[in-house]
């Protein structure tokens, strides 16, 4: 009976070590890519806002799909700026002047993204004859990836490097 108990304890100790090691590795991975994970989470929320609002405006309220796209984009861009500033890139700029400078910079970079967004929507709907909601979802994926790098490099400047910072071993 005692050997069975010892084997169970030894097995539990091995399991605990594997589990602890796995969580430690996941924690390091999360810390190393924290900006990207946060951006992906909030970017997904912004894209959902954009797509849902687009759908409501275009399908339910009868707006032209390009106008619905513009309005949905404006709402999503405000949401994105707030979340990127505070929770993704943790901007240290706190004064009104600094925040306005970041917002103007953010809008300037997003203007390129907005033109790309409109071009992708027009191409998807008019030239490729895609379902409008599908074109919107594809457009959000492409623009979202580009926006991450633009935000990281040009707007919030949290690091000087493209690659994530190295995490110290604990």
ABEGO torsion letter per residue (X at the ends): XAAAAAAAAAAAAAAAAAAAAAAAAAAAAAAAAAAAAAAAAAAAAAAAAAAAAAAAAAAAAGBBAAAAAAAAAAAAAAAAAAAAAAAAAGBABABAAAAAAAAAAAAAAAAAAAAAAAAAAAAAAAAAGBBAAAAAAAAAAAAAAAAAAAAAAAAAGABABABBBBBBBX
